[in-house]
């Protein structure tokens, strides 16, 4: 028997080893199927994206692991996947097994071929584009708000001119009507209305300015959260039946920002949740340090209530200035929230249904020293 030349096989073994390391390390989820639709490869990134363990899915059929409603794009069905003749890219959303957030995915489906046997299976390459989608959505929203903000700011300046005169005359009337209580009360209503309008105009001008400066410092995001909960405590106590559950990350989440403005963000979102639960309910607040598969770390703050939710028709307009469904609302709250978060380089994502509303605030984690 001829002796085996082990030296001749060493480069091939190393090559296979490198291929295995590449497959394990690539920041794209790779799922390989054989010609019958069985899962034969499932890399670690695919595990992170789907929330499934490779040991649980290897050898299973693709349509057995991923049900018909796993992906929101109907093109991701086993029949079309196996019949793919050339690389096809599909955008879809899916709910990972271990998460409560939908992920936006770009899925490339490619035939797996062999020189000798032709097509022997299919490869699905999944890229998490959730952050990109959120930033694109925010860019569109910011453009729309900028146009609306410029118009609103011009109107606000025009409103302020007659407001000054009205406030002056109402003050004079109050002084002259000291002996006529009923008439004096009417004049006081006029003065109060003027102050209310002026407050709205001031808020609008303050947060529509593109040159707004932040009083920045390096801070733990939990500081802003806890302060906001403290200030909202009296409202929570007054509203019977609302339970607040907090699950904050054990680690400090340092960001660089304006503490007072961030407190205003979280207080506004907490108040919105309270108003959505007039008959009581549950508000869950949690924080996480997350990093996308291809991005820098982010601090995530989740505020989830089980209130009445936001109507589907209203959801695309919730950040628009003056859009409100409340009788006494100004419609500026979420516009201000959006602009503050944008000034901090972050984004906000709000989803809602009849079961409640979920707000997720993304802020970049500070990479420098906690002391600045």
C-alpha positions as MATLAB code, in Angstrom:
seq = 'XXXXXXXXXXXXXXXXXXXXXXXXXXXXXXXXXXXXXXXXXXXXXXXXXXXXXXXXXXXXXXXXXXXXXXXXXXXXXXXXXXXXXXXXXXXXXXXXXXXXXXXXXXXXXXXXXXXXXXXXXXXXXXXXXXXXXXXXXXXXXXXXXXXXXXXXXXXXXXXXXXXXXXXXXXXXXXXXXXXXXXXXXXXXXXXXXXXXXXXXXXXXXXXXXXXXXXXXXXXXXXXXXXXXXXXXXXXXXXXXXXXXXXXXXXXXXXXXXXXXXXXXXXXXXXXXXXXXXXXXXXXXXXXXXXXXXXXXXXXXXXXXXXXXXXXXXXXXXXXXXXXXXXXXXXXXXXXXXXXXXXXXXXXXXXXXXXXXXXXXXXXXXXXXXXXX';
ca = [
       0.000    0.000    0.000;
       1.335    3.424   -0.915;
       2.149    5.629    2.058;
      -0.133    8.614    2.534;
       1.613   11.884    1.847;
       0.243   13.938    4.718;
       2.284   16.975    3.709;
       0.325   17.186    0.453;
      -2.943   17.493    2.386;
      -1.792   20.125    4.873;
      -2.436   23.191    2.621;
      -5.927   21.880    1.810;
      -6.657   21.363    5.490;
      -5.503   24.914    6.217;
      -7.612   26.218    3.356;
     -10.690   24.442    4.694;
      -9.884   25.817    8.138;
      -9.722   29.368    6.787;
     -13.001   28.864    4.945;
     -14.606   27.661    8.149;
     -13.297   30.690   10.061;
     -14.567   33.044    7.357;
     -17.993   31.376    7.443;
     -18.097   31.668   11.234;
     -16.849   35.278   11.374;
     -18.603   36.976    8.455;
     -21.008   39.709    9.705;
     -23.756   38.451    7.395;
     -26.205   35.717    8.281;
     -25.612   32.727    5.983;
     -28.088   29.859    5.664;
     -27.277   27.093    3.185;
     -29.961   24.690    1.957;
     -29.557   21.458    0.035;
     -31.653   20.680   -3.039;
     -34.486   19.388   -0.853;
     -34.679   22.532    1.261;
     -32.917   21.115    4.313;
     -30.710   23.486    6.318;
     -27.109   22.287    6.042;
     -25.242   25.399    7.269;
     -26.215   28.126    9.724;
     -23.514   30.561   10.791;
     -23.311   32.526   14.113;
     -24.568   35.737   12.528;
     -27.646   33.878   11.293;
     -28.145   32.776   14.898;
     -27.969   36.405   16.109;
     -30.388   37.641   13.470;
     -32.995   34.889   13.798;
     -32.592   34.155   17.502;
     -32.288   30.443   16.676;
     -29.459   28.075   17.578;
     -27.665   26.254   14.764;
     -27.858   22.944   16.628;
     -31.661   23.228   16.681;
     -32.138   23.940   12.975;
     -29.422   21.961   11.166;
     -31.029   19.083    9.289;
     -34.499   20.650    9.548;
     -36.420   21.856    6.510;
     -36.386   25.599    5.888;
     -40.183   25.833    5.819;
     -40.323   23.737    8.979;
     -38.135   26.214   10.867;
     -39.438   29.409    9.247;
     -43.229   29.362    9.087;
     -45.339   31.199    6.518;
     -45.619   34.269    8.748;
     -41.929   34.420    9.781;
     -41.135   36.871    7.004;
     -43.402   39.699    5.878;
     -42.373   39.250    2.234;
     -44.293   36.341    0.638;
     -41.445   35.823   -1.864;
     -39.466   34.100    0.901;
     -41.209   30.751    0.499;
     -39.355   27.482    0.001;
     -40.663   26.871   -3.524;
     -39.422   30.205   -4.891;
     -36.178   29.955   -2.900;
     -35.256   26.550   -4.353;
     -36.230   27.651   -7.874;
     -33.946   30.721   -7.791;
     -31.735   30.692  -10.889;
     -29.703   33.842  -10.185;
     -28.973   36.030   -7.185;
     -32.111   37.850   -6.086;
     -32.323   40.468   -3.324;
     -35.441   40.842   -1.211;
     -36.204   43.326    1.562;
     -38.396   42.041    4.364;
     -39.116   42.223    8.073;
     -39.018   39.400   10.580;
     -39.498   38.899   14.307;
     -36.488   37.108   15.861;
     -37.285   34.264   18.222;
     -35.698   35.959   21.251;
     -36.791   39.564   20.672;
     -39.890   41.753   20.623;
     -38.708   44.028   17.836;
     -39.081   43.439   14.132;
     -35.818   43.469   12.187;
     -35.498   44.906    8.712;
     -33.515   42.489    6.576;
     -31.964   42.462    3.149;
     -31.989   38.831    2.018;
     -29.915   37.769   -1.004;
     -30.907   34.367   -2.412;
     -28.235   32.703   -4.556;
     -28.023   29.268   -6.200;
     -25.301   27.045   -4.698;
     -23.461   25.348   -7.538;
     -20.812   22.697   -7.988;
     -18.494   22.438  -11.000;
     -19.334   18.776  -11.468;
     -22.956   18.582  -10.349;
     -24.392   22.000  -11.251;
     -26.886   23.428   -8.765;
     -26.760   21.544   -5.466;
     -28.670   23.917   -3.212;
     -29.352   27.526   -2.261;
     -27.661   30.095   -0.030;
     -29.543   32.837    1.800;
     -27.461   35.811    2.886;
     -29.175   37.989    5.508;
     -28.075   41.513    6.393;
     -29.641   43.413    9.296;
     -30.528   46.848    7.895;
     -32.759   47.921   10.773;
     -30.567   50.863   11.786;
     -30.216   51.975    8.177;
     -33.979   51.828    7.668;
     -34.597   53.788   10.861;
     -32.072   56.451    9.853;
     -33.601   56.715    6.364;
     -37.029   57.109    7.918;
     -35.687   59.768   10.268;
     -34.012   61.597    7.367;
     -37.315   61.743    5.498;
     -39.098   62.831    8.655;
     -36.450   65.484    9.333;
     -36.792   66.864    5.815;
     -40.552   67.090    6.194;
     -40.237   68.702    9.620;
     -37.670   71.193    8.334;
     -40.057   72.409    5.640;
     -42.974   72.540    8.049;
     -40.785   74.128   10.696;
     -39.650   76.939    8.422;
     -43.246   77.721    7.538;
     -44.371   77.457   11.160;
     -41.528   79.690   12.357;
     -42.521   82.406    9.882;
     -46.122   82.176   11.012;
     -45.015   82.242   14.647;
     -43.093   85.482   14.128;
     -46.127   87.048   12.452;
     -48.369   85.919   15.325;
     -46.087   87.411   17.959;
     -46.506   90.962   16.647;
     -50.265   91.303   17.353;
     -49.903   89.155   20.484;
     -47.851   91.877   22.118;
     -50.569   94.437   21.495;
     -53.329   92.105   22.736;
     -51.413   91.323   25.919;
     -50.784   95.040   26.573;
     -54.458   95.978   26.083;
     -55.712   93.047   28.186;
     -53.401   94.092   31.043;
     -54.732   97.662   30.810;
     -58.304   96.337   30.817;
     -57.685   94.261   33.941;
     -56.338   97.350   35.707;
     -59.360   99.472   34.638;
     -61.943   96.820   35.554;
     -60.997   96.252   39.183;
     -64.524   97.224   40.299;
     -66.292   95.065   37.681;
     -65.570   91.454   38.596;
     -67.357   89.782   35.645;
     -65.712   92.014   33.043;
     -62.389   91.724   34.808;
     -62.659   87.898   34.663;
     -63.222   88.103   30.889;
     -60.147   90.295   30.487;
     -58.133   87.846   32.589;
     -59.256   85.017   30.281;
     -57.962   87.037   27.340;
     -54.611   87.560   29.106;
     -54.331   83.846   29.987;
     -55.121   82.876   26.400;
     -52.441   85.225   25.109;
     -49.874   83.707   27.492;
     -50.844   80.203   26.360;
     -50.422   81.128   22.694;
     -47.118   82.848   23.444;
     -45.876   79.705   25.229;
     -46.739   77.565   22.211;
     -45.014   80.015   19.881;
     -41.916   80.123   22.116;
     -41.641   76.324   22.169;
     -42.099   76.177   18.431;
     -39.408   78.763   17.741;
     -37.021   77.202   20.272;
     -37.079   73.713   18.797;
     -37.411   74.593   15.127;
     -34.114   76.478   15.120;
     -31.415   74.471   13.316;
     -28.699   76.262   15.328;
     -29.998   75.148   18.724;
     -26.997   74.641   21.017;
     -26.771   71.795   23.518;
     -25.368   72.102   27.039;
     -23.405   68.899   26.527;
     -21.820   66.730   29.191;
     -20.963   63.056   29.471;
     -23.751   61.451   31.489;
     -25.340   58.130   32.290;
     -28.641   57.860   30.424;
     -30.133   56.258   33.539;
     -29.737   59.605   35.327;
     -32.139   61.269   32.894;
     -34.536   58.328   33.103;
     -34.656   58.251   36.900;
     -35.103   62.034   37.140;
     -37.967   61.895   34.635;
     -39.665   59.134   36.623;
     -39.241   61.205   39.801;
     -40.953   64.239   38.250;
     -43.746   62.049   36.826;
     -44.302   60.298   40.156;
     -47.089   62.614   41.349;
     -49.017   62.019   38.118;
     -48.484   58.269   38.415;
     -49.710   58.392   42.026;
     -52.764   60.398   40.995;
     -53.597   57.939   38.201;
     -54.867   54.817   39.949;
     -53.900   51.429   38.603;
     -50.748   52.272   36.630;
     -47.847   49.962   37.405;
     -44.331   51.022   36.395;
     -41.795   48.259   35.823;
     -38.151   49.186   35.263;
     -35.434   46.889   33.979;
     -32.361   49.040   33.489;
     -29.035   47.715   32.260;
     -26.629   46.841   35.072;
     -23.847   48.720   33.282;
     -23.730   52.500   32.971;
     -24.712   53.768   29.539;
     -22.642   56.893   29.003;
     -23.713   59.290   26.292;
     -22.789   62.880   25.515;
     -25.770   65.153   25.711;
     -27.887   67.796   27.393;
     -29.328   66.334   30.602;
     -32.256   68.760   30.879;
     -33.364   68.208   27.287;
     -33.087   64.425   27.617;
     -35.163   64.563   30.798;
     -37.759   66.461   28.787;
     -37.724   63.660   26.169;
     -38.355   60.875   28.661;
     -40.844   62.885   30.729;
     -42.844   63.608   27.589;
     -42.890   59.934   26.590;
     -43.860   58.860   30.126;
     -46.703   61.410   30.217;
     -47.940   60.176   26.835;
     -48.025   56.633   28.219;
     -49.955   57.774   31.309;
     -52.511   59.586   29.155;
     -52.943   56.460   27.032;
     -53.936   54.444   30.131;
     -56.815   56.387   31.759;
     -58.189   53.181   33.302;
     -54.821   51.949   34.524;
     -52.272   49.645   32.971;
     -48.580   48.836   32.864;
     -45.598   50.893   31.744;
     -42.380   48.951   31.184;
     -39.131   50.906   30.946;
     -35.907   49.135   30.053;
     -32.449   50.043   28.781;
     -29.906   48.079   26.772;
     -26.438   48.493   25.341;
     -26.728   47.128   21.826;
     -24.536   47.225   18.780;
     -25.642   46.399   15.290;
     -23.773   43.665   13.514;
     -21.989   46.299   11.455;
     -22.261   49.418   13.602;
     -21.043   51.164   16.739;
     -22.740   50.591   20.117;
     -26.016   52.337   20.893;
     -27.917   52.960   24.095;
     -31.494   51.803   23.659;
     -34.319   52.898   25.951;
     -37.649   51.078   25.580;
     -40.921   52.486   26.941;
     -43.799   50.044   26.450;
     -47.371   50.626   27.637;
     -50.524   48.566   27.254;
     -52.785   51.564   26.731;
     -55.246   52.397   23.981;
     -52.588   52.640   21.268;
     -52.311   55.025   18.325;
     -54.638   54.711   15.367;
     -52.952   53.338   12.256;
     -53.948   56.430   10.261;
     -52.366   58.746   12.867;
     -49.080   56.850   13.296;
     -47.248   58.399   10.262;
     -48.163   61.913   11.470;
     -47.311   61.724   15.175;
     -44.097   63.767   14.777;
     -45.723   66.496   12.680;
     -46.072   69.881   14.442;
     -49.598   70.580   15.748;
     -50.858   67.071   14.997;
     -52.793   65.897   18.035;
     -55.797   63.724   18.834;
     -56.279   65.222   22.303;
     -58.736   68.026   22.964;
     -56.205   70.044   24.972;
     -53.041   68.913   23.201;
     -50.769   71.325   21.349;
     -49.320   68.713   18.990;
     -45.767   69.830   19.738;
     -44.715   67.187   22.272;
     -43.423   64.476   19.943;
     -42.090   67.055   17.488;
     -39.909   68.417   20.286;
     -38.930   64.878   21.354;
     -37.889   64.025   17.794;
     -35.814   67.181   17.404;
     -34.024   66.794   20.754;
     -33.084   63.194   19.942;
     -31.949   64.207   16.462;
     -29.721   66.933   17.973;
     -28.072   64.170   20.015;
     -27.343   62.083   16.911;
     -29.982   59.502   17.800;
     -33.348   58.372   16.525;
     -36.741   57.316   17.855;
     -38.987   54.528   16.645;
     -42.639   54.275   17.710;
     -44.872   51.312   16.949;
     -48.435   50.895   18.148;
     -51.433   48.597   18.049;
     -54.641   48.023   19.964;
     -52.517   46.279   22.635;
     -50.424   49.377   23.360;
     -47.513   51.508   22.207;
     -43.769   50.926   22.162;
     -41.243   53.767   21.970;
     -37.583   52.951   21.384;
     -35.025   55.757   21.767;
     -31.578   55.176   20.220;
     -28.637   57.305   21.381;
     -24.952   56.799   20.511;
     -22.841   55.480   23.378;
     -19.982   57.776   24.365;
     -16.697   56.090   23.450;
     -14.438   58.419   25.381;
     -13.711   58.827   29.086;
     -16.738   59.206   31.419;
     -15.134   62.442   32.599;
     -15.407   63.856   29.098;
];
